[in-house]
Amino acid sequence: MKKCFRHYGFGKISDGDTELFRPINKNLLQQDPYLLLKNYQSYLDYQEQLHKLWSNKEEWTRKSILNIAGRENFLPPFS
């Protein structure tokens, strides 16, 4: 994440404009209303778990079937 901040903070993806992404930086570093930075490590940890599960096709299939079987009947919203 820090690498991303530095990358666009130096204008590498904005034709040298170092101010273009400043409002996003400021919002994330000072407010972070969606807790992106606070929860980022847990997101990465979970992605690693998903990757390991996906690598085990038999377990992935088993969990997928159990997940679908556990759902209630789907009813589309009525207009």
C-alpha positions as YAML, in Angstrom:
chain: A
units: angstrom
residues:
- id: 1
  name: MET
  ca: [0.00, 0.00, 0.00]
- id: 2
  name: LYS
  ca: [2.81, 2.40, 0.86]
- id: 3
  name: LYS
  ca: [4.37, 1.69, -2.52]
- id: 4
  name: CYS
  ca: [1.10, 2.68, -4.20]
- id: 5
  name: PHE
  ca: [0.95, 5.94, -2.26]
- id: 6
  name: ARG
  ca: [4.50, 6.77, -3.27]
- id: 7
  name: HIS
  ca: [3.92, 5.72, -6.86]
- id: 8
  name: TYR
  ca: [1.01, 8.03, -7.55]
- id: 9
  name: GLY
  ca: [2.25, 10.66, -5.10]
- id: 10
  name: PHE
  ca: [5.28, 11.24, -7.31]
- id: 11
  name: GLY
  ca: [3.13, 11.66, -10.39]
- id: 12
  name: LYS
  ca: [4.24, 8.48, -12.13]
- id: 13
  name: ILE
  ca: [0.73, 7.67, -13.33]
- id: 14
  name: SER
  ca: [-0.51, 11.23, -13.77]
- id: 15
  name: ASP
  ca: [1.99, 12.66, -16.26]
- id: 16
  name: GLY
  ca: [4.00, 14.26, -13.47]
- id: 17
  name: ASP
  ca: [1.04, 15.87, -11.72]
- id: 18
  name: THR
  ca: [1.85, 15.31, -8.03]
- id: 19
  name: GLU
  ca: [-1.32, 17.09, -6.89]
- id: 20
  name: LEU
  ca: [-3.87, 15.00, -8.78]
- id: 21
  name: PHE
  ca: [-4.21, 12.28, -6.13]
- id: 22
  name: ARG
  ca: [-3.52, 14.43, -3.09]
- id: 23
  name: PRO
  ca: [-7.22, 14.56, -2.06]
- id: 24
  name: ILE
  ca: [-7.36, 10.76, -2.05]
- id: 25
  name: ASN
  ca: [-4.15, 10.54, -0.03]
- id: 26
  name: LYS
  ca: [-5.41, 13.11, 2.45]
- id: 27
  name: ASN
  ca: [-8.76, 11.39, 2.84]
- id: 28
  name: LEU
  ca: [-7.23, 7.95, 3.42]
- id: 29
  name: LEU
  ca: [-4.52, 9.12, 5.78]
- id: 30
  name: GLN
  ca: [-6.64, 11.55, 7.81]
- id: 31
  name: GLN
  ca: [-10.19, 10.17, 7.69]
- id: 32
  name: ASP
  ca: [-10.31, 6.73, 6.00]
- id: 33
  name: PRO
  ca: [-14.14, 6.55, 6.24]
- id: 34
  name: TYR
  ca: [-14.24, 3.06, 4.71]
- id: 35
  name: LEU
  ca: [-11.39, 1.76, 6.94]
- id: 36
  name: LEU
  ca: [-9.38, 0.74, 3.89]
- id: 37
  name: LEU
  ca: [-6.01, 1.20, 5.53]
- id: 38
  name: LYS
  ca: [-7.09, -0.10, 8.92]
- id: 39
  name: ASN
  ca: [-8.38, -3.38, 7.47]
- id: 40
  name: TYR
  ca: [-5.84, -3.81, 4.69]
- id: 41
  name: GLN
  ca: [-3.68, -6.44, 6.43]
- id: 42
  name: SER
  ca: [-6.69, -8.58, 7.33]
- id: 43
  name: TYR
  ca: [-7.83, -8.29, 3.70]
- id: 44
  name: LEU
  ca: [-4.43, -9.54, 2.52]
- id: 45
  name: ASP
  ca: [-4.51, -12.39, 5.05]
- id: 46
  name: TYR
  ca: [-7.95, -13.48, 3.87]
- id: 47
  name: GLN
  ca: [-6.88, -13.29, 0.22]
- id: 48
  name: GLU
  ca: [-4.05, -15.70, 1.06]
- id: 49
  name: GLN
  ca: [-6.55, -18.11, 2.67]
- id: 50
  name: LEU
  ca: [-8.77, -17.91, -0.41]
- id: 51
  name: HIS
  ca: [-5.81, -18.57, -2.68]
- id: 52
  name: LYS
  ca: [-4.90, -21.70, -0.70]
- id: 53
  name: LEU
  ca: [-8.50, -22.90, -0.75]
- id: 54
  name: TRP
  ca: [-8.81, -22.23, -4.50]
- id: 55
  name: SER
  ca: [-5.67, -24.32, -5.07]
- id: 56
  name: ASN
  ca: [-7.46, -27.30, -3.49]
- id: 57
  name: LYS
  ca: [-10.19, -27.85, -6.10]
- id: 58
  name: GLU
  ca: [-11.90, -30.65, -4.17]
- id: 59
  name: GLU
  ca: [-12.24, -28.56, -0.99]
- id: 60
  name: TRP
  ca: [-13.27, -25.48, -2.99]
- id: 61
  name: THR
  ca: [-16.03, -27.48, -4.71]
- id: 62
  name: ARG
  ca: [-17.21, -28.98, -1.41]
- id: 63
  name: LYS
  ca: [-17.42, -25.58, 0.29]
- id: 64
  name: SER
  ca: [-19.12, -24.04, -2.75]
- id: 65
  name: ILE
  ca: [-21.82, -26.71, -2.76]
- id: 66
  name: LEU
  ca: [-22.36, -26.37, 0.99]
- id: 67
  name: ASN
  ca: [-22.59, -22.60, 0.63]
- id: 68
  name: ILE
  ca: [-25.21, -22.83, -2.12]
- id: 69
  name: ALA
  ca: [-27.15, -25.57, -0.30]
- id: 70
  name: GLY
  ca: [-27.32, -23.43, 2.82]
- id: 71
  name: ARG
  ca: [-29.01, -20.50, 1.10]
- id: 72
  name: GLU
  ca: [-32.70, -19.86, 1.31]
- id: 73
  name: ASN
  ca: [-34.75, -19.70, -1.85]
- id: 74
  name: PHE
  ca: [-33.89, -16.64, -3.87]
- id: 75
  name: LEU
  ca: [-36.74, -14.31, -4.60]
- id: 76
  name: PRO
  ca: [-36.04, -11.37, -6.86]
- id: 77
  name: PRO
  ca: [-37.24, -7.99, -5.58]
- id: 78
  name: PHE
  ca: [-40.67, -7.02, -6.78]
- id: 79
  name: SER
  ca: [-41.06, -3.68, -8.49]
...
